Amino acid sequence: MNDASITWLTIPDLVEILGVGVSKVRRLIEDRSLLARRIDGVWQVPEVFIREGEPLPELRGTLILLSDARFSDDEAMDWLLEVDDGLGVSPIDALRAGRKAEVRRIAQALA
């Protein structure tokens, strides 16, 4: 998945989609329920990190695992969005397809 094919959501977009305030959105990013990247000076989150108006539940544990493996936020974002040879799809697509254990096993092997 390259950046051109990703729909990015700004904080105001997330406020509307999640139905929460700005401070709650920032807290979701701080507690690793979501991961944001600064694009043109604006914090943005890939739309694929959201399902049915909520942060993807499998994302938080995966982000914590990547952080524990000393991935920077940018490295974690790149890894989640790029096709992984072991998965055959991007890790975020595998998470969305219910392959959490497989994604986390590969993430642990990278540590």
C-alpha positions as CSV (number, residue, x, y, z in Angstrom):
1,M,0.0,0.0,0.0
2,N,1.7,3.2,-1.0
3,D,0.9,6.6,0.5
4,A,-1.0,7.6,-2.7
5,S,-3.6,4.8,-2.2
6,I,-4.1,5.6,1.5
7,T,-6.9,7.9,2.6
8,W,-5.6,10.0,5.5
9,L,-7.9,11.5,8.2
10,T,-7.1,14.7,10.0
11,I,-7.9,15.2,13.7
12,P,-11.2,17.1,12.8
13,D,-12.1,14.1,10.5
14,L,-11.5,11.7,13.4
15,V,-13.6,13.9,15.8
16,E,-16.5,13.6,13.4
17,I,-16.0,9.9,12.6
18,L,-15.4,8.7,16.1
19,G,-17.9,11.1,17.7
20,V,-15.5,12.3,20.4
21,G,-13.7,15.5,21.2
22,V,-10.2,16.6,20.1
23,S,-8.7,15.7,23.5
24,K,-10.1,12.2,23.2
25,V,-8.6,11.8,19.7
26,R,-5.3,13.0,21.0
27,R,-5.5,10.5,23.9
28,L,-6.2,7.6,21.5
29,I,-3.0,8.5,19.7
30,E,-1.0,8.9,23.0
31,D,-2.2,5.6,24.3
32,R,-1.4,3.9,21.0
33,S,-5.0,3.0,20.1
34,L,-4.2,5.0,16.9
35,L,-1.0,6.0,15.2
36,A,-0.7,9.4,13.5
37,R,1.9,10.8,11.0
38,R,2.6,14.5,10.4
39,I,1.9,15.2,6.7
40,D,2.4,18.8,5.5
41,G,2.5,19.8,9.2
42,V,-0.9,18.2,10.0
43,W,-1.3,15.1,12.1
44,Q,-3.2,12.4,10.1
45,V,-4.3,8.8,10.6
46,P,-4.8,6.3,7.9
47,E,-8.5,5.5,7.4
48,V,-7.8,1.8,7.5
49,F,-7.0,2.2,11.2
50,I,-10.7,2.8,11.8
51,R,-13.6,0.3,11.5
52,E,-17.2,1.0,12.1
53,G,-16.5,4.4,13.8
54,E,-13.9,3.0,16.2
55,P,-10.1,2.5,16.2
56,L,-9.3,-1.1,15.0
57,P,-9.2,-3.0,18.3
58,E,-6.2,-5.2,17.2
59,L,-4.1,-2.1,16.4
60,R,-3.2,-1.1,20.0
61,G,-1.5,-4.3,21.0
62,T,0.3,-4.4,17.7
63,L,1.5,-0.8,18.1
64,I,2.7,-1.5,21.7
65,L,4.6,-4.6,20.4
66,L,6.3,-2.6,17.7
67,S,7.2,0.1,20.2
68,D,8.7,-2.5,22.5
69,A,10.7,-3.7,19.5
70,R,12.1,-0.2,19.3
71,F,10.2,0.8,16.1
72,S,9.8,4.5,15.8
73,D,6.3,5.7,15.0
74,D,7.3,6.3,11.4
75,E,8.9,2.8,11.1
76,A,5.7,1.3,12.6
77,M,3.5,3.2,10.2
78,D,5.6,2.2,7.2
79,W,5.6,-1.5,8.4
80,L,1.8,-1.6,8.9
81,L,1.0,0.0,5.5
82,E,3.5,-1.8,3.3
83,V,3.0,-5.3,1.9
84,D,4.9,-7.9,4.0
85,D,6.2,-10.9,2.1
86,G,5.4,-13.2,5.0
87,L,1.8,-12.1,5.0
88,G,1.2,-11.5,1.3
89,V,-0.6,-8.3,2.2
90,S,0.1,-5.3,4.4
91,P,0.0,-6.0,8.1
92,I,-2.9,-3.6,8.6
93,D,-4.9,-5.5,5.9
94,A,-4.0,-8.8,7.7
95,L,-5.2,-7.3,11.0
96,R,-8.5,-6.2,9.4
97,A,-8.9,-9.7,8.1
98,G,-8.6,-11.3,11.6
99,R,-5.0,-12.4,11.3
100,K,-3.8,-10.7,14.5
101,A,-1.7,-13.6,15.9
102,E,0.1,-14.0,12.6
103,V,0.8,-10.3,12.3
104,R,2.1,-10.1,15.9
105,R,4.3,-13.2,15.4
106,I,6.0,-11.5,12.4
107,A,6.3,-8.2,14.4
108,Q,8.0,-10.1,17.3
109,A,10.4,-11.8,14.9
110,L,11.5,-8.3,13.7
111,A,12.5,-7.3,17.2
